[in-house]
Amino acid sequence: MEKFTVTAEGKNRLDILNRISTLYLQKRIDVESFEFSKTAPEWGEYRITCWAAHKELVERIVSQINNIVEIKKAYIN
């Protein structure tokens, strides 16, 4: 089964990670892992990366993640 990497960049807020993981839970998509890392700590920006399958569902989740105000951009690698 093919796996997809979804990356979201935005502000450092714990509720954002919770909101993104809730999207995966609601769609019942198995996530292999989540990674939360700093991109520009001086501006409080972080990157959230997760690995999952099911391309159609992942594409829908990316569009929903992009609707979160604190997220600058989300995309599939």
Secondary structure, DSSP 8 states (H G I E B T S, - for coil): ---EEEEEEEE--HHHHHHHHHHHHHTT--EEEEEEEEEEGGGTEEEEEEEE--HHHHHHHHHHHTTSTTEEEEEE-
